[in-house]
Amino acid sequence: MLVIQLKPTTRAQRYLDRDNVELVRLETVLNFIARYIDKRKKIEIVSVTFDIDCRKEDSEYHFNSKQIIIGGISKNDKKVKTRAGRLKYLIGCLLHEFRHCMQELIFNKDADDVTYSDAAVQKDLDAYHKNPLEIDANWFEAKFTKKAYELYRFLKSSKVRNVNSFYVD
């Protein structure tokens, strides 16, 4: 069983705080999904560095270093003008990059399986879209973004309170 711990950079934490996105809820959503992917009995705790870089155009996952960078949130698009729209976008990108993490940890794929270069993508987007890792990650993102968003909203509305203190009657 895989347990994901997101380790946000200061920039990511600043963004999450500004948009009132709770990291523990994002982790819970990812771990809920990971539970259905990873059927192993052995527990493996994986720390994933989580960054949000609004200057970047695209999101990315770095194999081996287990780093997710979410980009494109500040692009001029109607979908990301509202807080809810930015949350949906964040969850969709996070799921896509999380799937790459699963490809590395569960399906034993690595950076050598990425068969395209940045130069090839700039010339021809098919280089990106025809890569098996990207086909899988795009499928995963399309299939689970709505469910993950709804789960996040449910978890946020059913917040557990006052459990961090010892209660004596």
Helices and strands as residue ranges (DSSP letters): E 2-8, H 10-18, H 23-37, E 44-53, E 60-62, E 67-71, G 78-80, H 83-105, G 111-113, H 118-123, H 126-129, H 132-157
